[in-house]
Amino acid sequence: MPETSNILDLLEAGIGAESLRQKAIAGNIANLETPGYRRIDVRFAELLEKALDSGGKIDLSEIEPQLHQPKQTPVKSNGNDVNLETEVGEMVKNTLRHKAYIRVLNKKYRQIELALNTKT
């Protein structure tokens, strides 16, 4: 199990990834009708999973969120592959993940505060 400071670092990385994903989604929506535009996404979950499965000390540089083009979505006649419904769905999922990270982070800080205020 990772140490508390490492958990805080992981939560911070997750929050950063979700912020980057929110910007990517906004960019995709802004380019909904741009000819030749291909949607972008953020790789983070699989990098985090790989780092956590390694069992050793987690190197946060290995789980830095990365922008990429999935190129797995159907391309319209203008060469654009952005689908508004897909992007809105991704935005909802992203918002929920972001809120979850924030809630866990708040809980960890409350635990630390409680530990510091405990009189022995």
Number of C-alpha atoms within 10 A of each C-alpha: 9 13 9 11 10 15 15 18 14 20 20 15 20 23 19 16 23 24 16 17 24 21 16 20 24 15 13 22 19 12 17 18 16 15 13 14 16 18 23 19 19 20 18 21 13 11 16 19 11 14 17 16 10 9 10 10 12 17 12 14 8 12 22 16 22 13 15 12 12 12 11 8 14 11 15 13 9 11 14 19 24 24 17 14 10 13 19 14 11 16 19 13 13 18 16 13 15 19 14 15 20 16 13 14 19 13 12 17 13 12 12 12 11 11 10 9 9 7 6 3
